[in-house]
């Protein structure tokens, strides 16, 4: 192989004549992640979005020949397994995997049709348990598939955890149990287990049953493993990719971008990521939203949909190191505020400017949650003509004096300890401490410095960011949660004090108003009250300013420039 040849991933699965699932979906996902895709056709299907009408399984010798042709000529980093029609096929695939030992095997156990009918005979099910599960780096069943594999019912999260433990006992390296079939309100919870740690990936439930999402998810995870992500991070990135958008395709459904949709961004310094866009048919305003520290963009999809329902076009920015980001922090990969402010936010801004020429009259808002709210203010200070409104949720300066005792007294110690342990480890393993995710040491150092001295600065930037924030004009709507010790009122007031030319309003929401715990994160799963708090005081202004400018564009007051 040439040194410039991309890494390779192999899919062994069925062919979908409708193009929405199987090897067709797998190869699209590989290509989207810059991975060279190889394919072995284990079954030929006559199908479309409405169902399968016929299946042909090629001779077993031909299956073996396809597999050997791939392993003989390519350096395969990951294998994704999909539809394997019978026990003979499963044994042949297992024999090949035992012989070649690829670094990663992602098993998507296609066992149950959408109608609920079983697709595998008992002999094939047993072969999958005994031969493939012990070879799998990761298995990605939905609830009905997991029920067959472990022979027990799964009705809730506790059942899912027990089923995952059984799958690990059967030899799987890790389990991503998809939650689409479990009834958990208007959300879907995908649960990851590896025997040491567990994670929940929560996202909005879409009002459809999309064809091909399981194939897309497993192959996206395999591709991210080829790209060097850890298993849990590959699962998170794969879920982000799978959930970028679905829409009806003829009378069935297939995974296709519509609303929400994903917009690819290249920051220019080697960082690639996606913005998730929720755009109503006739938007009144546009919002660039920045997440909290360590939180992937997809966790704000419910907020974006709530605001879009009120007429706000929402663009969810992704932090480097999270979700769809192509980078992960390590000893050799580090960043801080400078990279975010100099590269990432301008790249997102430029992309949205290019995409929005037709809606130039609409006002722009920038906002965020926690750290996202802080950096929204900083970015607005560096681009004072770009935005005329700020929306801040559970945010504020981390300065220790703004926090009530006794916690406030302890914060200086924490602000010194976290940068030290980050330098020692190369990164901050935030989840172990209950703080963020796996974070870059430079980012933690910049954040902690503000916590100690209340002055926004970034290593490598010779700019007075506080002075720049003082240049911002317009209005700010700030929302806090009543019992949020991570963002007390004093913290938000100190942040707003850095914006002396901004007319700000502050509202504190109770648990009763939220319909959830009034803490730092619970509102994200129940965002209606936050969305309404943002919009209610500004809604009339949106309608009036937009309608007036459309009727009298030559007489309208100046509005903020586009990002």
Secondary structure as UniProt FT lines:
FT   TURN            3..4
FT   STRAND          8..16
FT   TURN            17..18
FT   HELIX           22..32
FT   TURN            33..34
FT   STRAND          36..48
FT   TURN            49..50
FT   STRAND          51..56
FT   HELIX           60..73
FT   STRAND          76..81
FT   HELIX           87..100
FT   STRAND          104..107
FT   TURN            114..115
FT   HELIX           122..127
FT   HELIX           128..132
FT   HELIX           133..135
FT   STRAND          138..139
FT   HELIX           143..150
FT   HELIX           157..169
FT   TURN            170..171
FT   STRAND          175..178
FT   TURN            180..181
FT   TURN            185..186
FT   STRAND          187..193
FT   STRAND          198..204
FT   HELIX           213..226
FT   TURN            227..228
FT   HELIX           231..242
FT   TURN            243..244
FT   STRAND          247..249
FT   TURN            250..251
FT   STRAND          252..254
FT   STRAND          261..266
FT   STRAND          272..278
FT   TURN            281..282
FT   STRAND          285..290
FT   TURN            293..294
FT   HELIX           297..300
FT   HELIX           301..308
FT   TURN            309..311
FT   STRAND          312..316
FT   TURN            320..321
FT   TURN            323..324
FT   HELIX           337..339
FT   HELIX           340..344
FT   HELIX           345..355
FT   HELIX           357..359
FT   TURN            360..361
FT   STRAND          363..369
FT   HELIX           371..382
FT   TURN            383..386
FT   STRAND          389..393
FT   HELIX           400..402
FT   TURN            405..406
FT   HELIX           407..425
FT   STRAND          427..429
FT   HELIX           430..433
FT   STRAND          438..440
FT   HELIX           441..453
FT   TURN            459..460
FT   HELIX           465..469
FT   TURN            470..471
FT   STRAND          474..481
FT   TURN            482..483
FT   TURN            485..486
FT   HELIX           489..497
FT   TURN            500..501
FT   STRAND          502..509
FT   HELIX           511..514
FT   HELIX           522..525
FT   HELIX           528..536
FT   TURN            537..538
FT   HELIX           539..551
FT   TURN            553..555
//
